[in-house]
């Protein structure tokens, strides 16, 4: 849709996309088969989404000269749900289950740290914490350890039957897909000067870092690594630092399968939404009446910057990982998020003869 002599432009799209016969885990076979079940085309997926774009451009006179300006915003969102899959019991041991939203993060509720040894000892008498006590020295819970909540009230921190209907003490704590993706373009030109700015970002977007994310976990992952955030100890619980974000400093808590930081939980689930100044360009075009005297039709000097700055809740707990780089760290064998999106600056001259 275009209105007001094309000064206002709007585009809107909504869609439903069905993906049939996705290649995934096949039907379970008897042990007599002697190998893992082969992949089969057994799953269907439905994706619903929309994409919106709204822009305005105009020109007004300022000081006897035309001032042109423009603004354009884009917004998109989508969600995907499994509509067919052979997993009647909805067990997490299989890839999918009917009704599953792609990107679901199932995790434990663990919001606090024990503040005293007595508190930790008393709680460990009431609740069996064996499922998450790997690598705790002596297997004894102490002040500074992470307090998991017994959601189902059975006195045991665990995964229950490992199904949707009996997930133990887990629940959906977030989704690893962004809830929204957006962009904003701004433009201005006046008296030979031109400026353009591009912002992009996402809405709520949750992530739990892999055991190999050394830039986030530090020695909680592997203590032999040479990478150590300079403020690591300042973030660890201590009797003189009881408001710390991370638990007491014990190696392998995020690396070991039973470590208290290995399992997704509400305290260390990160919201990696962000707003990024993706591009800034500033230029000046010398008036043609001057340049044409030397045989030049157009002479423009400019500056351009890429990935200049970003804002994200992730910065509060890790200034070393870019939120866009974070998205590859869970799916890879080793963390790839050491190197942030690089900033780049360019100065140039455009000459048209």
N, C-alpha and C positions, 0 to 999 in steps of 0.2 A: 504494500500500500504506500502511495506517495501523495502528499498533500501540500498545499501552500506553495505552488510552483516548485515542487520537488525539494523544498527546504526541509520538510519532515518526511523521513522514510522509515517504514516499519516492515520487518519480515518476521514471520512466525511459522514454525514447523512443529508438528507433533507426529510421533510415529509409534508404531508397534511392530517389532521385528521378531519373528519366530525362527529359532535355529533348531533344526530337526536332526536327530541321530548324531549327537555329539560323540566323539571318540573318547571313551573313559573306561573305568573298571567294568569288566564284564560280569556275568553271572557267576557266583561262587561255585567252584567245582569241588568234588570230593578229594581228600588227600591222596587217594589212589592215583590221581592225575600226575602227581609228582612235581608240579611246578606251579608258579603263580598263574592265576587266571589271565588269559590273553585279553587285550583291549578289545572292546566292542563298541559299535555305534548304538548306545543304549540310552542316551539322555536327550531330553528336549529342554530348550531354554526360551523364555519370553522376556524381551527387553522393551520397556516403555520409556519414552523420553521426549524432550522438547528442546528446541533451540529458538531463541528470541534475539532480535537485533533492532535497536531503535537509534536513529540518528537525526541530528539537526545541523544544518549549515546555513549561514547567512552572511550578509555583508552590510555594514553600517558606515556612515561617514563620521570620522573623528578628526577634528582639526583640519577639515578640508581634504582629508585623505581617506580612501576606503580602508576599512579594517575588516578583514575576513576572519571568520571563526567557525569552528565545527566541533561537534561532540558526538561520539557514537559509543553506545554500550552494547555488549553482548552478554547473554546469559543462557546457560544450558544445564540440563540435569537429566539423569537417567537412572533406572534401577533394573536389575535382571533377576529373574526368579526361575528356579527349576520347576518345570511343569510335568516332567515324566522321568522316572528313574527307578530301577529295580532295587529299592532299599526299603522294604515294607516296615522294618523295625526302626527306621530312621537312626541307624547307628553312625557314629562319627568315624568308625573304622573304614567306611566307604567314602568315596569322593563327595557324593551329593545325597540329598534327600528331597522329596517333593515338598515344595513350599520354601525351600532355602533361598535366602537372598544372597546373591553373590557378594562376597566381601565380608560376610558376618565374622565377627571376632567373639568367640566364646572365651570367657575368662573368669577368674575368681574375684571376689570382692575382698580387697586387702588395702585399706586406706590408711592405717596407722602403724607406727612402730612401738614395740614395747618400750616403756620408759624406765622400768626397773627389772632387776633379775627376779624379784618376787612375783611381779605381775606375769612375767613370761612363764615362770615355773607353775604358777597356779592355773594359767590358761592351758598349758600343755597337759595338765592332769585332767582337765575337763574335756579337752578336744585332742584326738589323736592326730598329730601333725606329721606322721611318718612319711606321707606322700611328698612333702615339700621340705624335708629336713636334711637332704643330701648336702655334704660338705660342711655342715655346722660342726665345729670342733667338739668332739666327744658326744655329738648328737644331742646336746643340751641347749635348749632355747634360753637366750639371755636378753638383757636390755639391748635395744638397737636392732633386734630382729623384726621381720615383717609379720604382722598379725593378720592371719587369714580368718575370714568369717565363715562359720559353719551355717550355711544358708538352709540346708535341709534338716538341720537339727538332729542328725544321727550320731553326733559326737565324733565324727571322722571327717577330716578334710580329704576329699577325693573326687573322683569323676563318676561315681555311681555305676550304672550299667553302661555308661558311655553312649547314651542315646539322647535324642531330643526330649523324650518324655522323662528320662531319668539321667540328667547330666551331672548329678552329684551337687557340688557346691559352685557350679559354673552357671553363668547366664550370658546373654548377649550384652557385651559392654561397649560395642562400637562397630563401625564398618570401615573397612580399609579403602573403600571407594569414596571419592569426594562427593559431598552432598550437592554441591553446586560448582560450576566452573564459570568464571566471568572475566570480562575484559573491558577496558575503557580507553578510548582514543580521544585525545584532545589536540586541536590544532589552532594556530593563530598566525596571521601574517599582516604586517603593517609597515609601511614606509621602507620596504626592502628587507625587513627582518621577518624570519619565519621560525616558528617553534612548533614542535610536535612531541607529544608525550604519550606513552603507551603503558598502561598498568594491566596486570593480569593476576589472577588468584583463584583460590578455591574456598568453598565453605568448609564446614566441619569435616574432618578427614583424619581418621584415627589410625594409629600404627603402633605395633609392639615390636621392638627391635630384636633382631636375631641374636643368638649367643655369640656371634662373631662380630657384632657391632662394637668394636673396641673404642671407637670415638665416643660412644655413649656410655658403655658399661665400664670402660677402663679395666682395672685388674679384677673386677667382678667376673669378667669373661675369662681371660687367661693372664696370669700375673707375669709370665715370661715375656709378654709383648713389650716392645720399647715405647709404644704409644701410651702416654699418660697425660690426661688433661691437667693443666697446671693448677687448677683449683679443685682437684679431685678430693683431697682430704678435707677441704672446707665443706664439701657436700656430704660427707659421711658422718653418721651418728657417732657421737662421743659424749661422755658424761658432761663435757663442757660445751657441747654442741647438740643439744637435744631436739632442736627444731630442724635438724638436717633433713635433706630430701632422701638420700640414700641410707641404707642400713649400715651397721658397723662394718668396717672393712674386713671382709673375709673373701679369699680368692675362690673362684669358680662358682659363685652363687648363681650367676647367669648362664654359665656354660654347662654345668652338670644337669642331667635330666631330672634330678630331684631337687635341684637348687631352688631356693625360695624366690629367686628372680627369674628363673628359666620360664616359668609358666605365666601366660598373659594374665594380668591383674589390673585392677582399676587404678592403683597408685602410680604405676609406671607406664600405663597406656598413654601415648603421646597424641595430642591433637596437632597434626602437621598442616593445618590450614595456613594459608599465607596470602599476603598481598605483596607483589613484586613490581618495582619500577623497572620494567623490562627494557624500555628504550627512551632516551631523551635526545632529541636532535635540535640544534639551534644553528641557524644560518643567516647570512647577510648577502644580499645581491646588490652589487654596485649599480647605480642607475645607468640605464642604457645610453643616455646622452653623453656619458663620460667614456664608457668602454668602447663605443662605436668609433670614437676618434682614433683608437688604436687598432681598429679592425676586429674587435671582439664583440659578438652579439650578446653574450651573457658571461658574467664573472661572479661566481658565488663562492664564498668561504664558509666552512661549516665545522661544527663539532658534533660528534655522535657518541653516546655512551650506552653500553649494553649491560643489563643485570646490575644496575647501579646500587640498589638497596632493596631490602625486603623486610617485612614485618611478620612475625609468626610466634605463637605461644611456645614453639619448640626452642626458641632462643633462651627461654628462662632456665632450661635444664641442660641444653647443649648448644653452645655457640659454634661448635665444630662441624655440625651436620646441616647441610642445606635441606629444607623440607622436600624439594623436588628430588634430590639425590637419595633421600631416605627411602623412597619407594622401591629401590632395587635391593635394599640391604637384607630384607627378609627372605627373598626368593633365591638368593645366591648362596653358594657354598661358603664364600667368604665375603666380608663386608666390602662393598664398592663405594661407600659413601664418605670416604676420607676427603675427596676433592670436591669442593662446592662448585656450583655454577660460576665460572670465572667471569670477573668483570673485564670489560674491554672498553678502551677509549680511543677514538679516532679523530684526527683533524685532517681536513682535506680542502681541496680547491676544485671546483667544477668550472671548466672554461669551454664555451661554445663559440666556434669561429663562424 
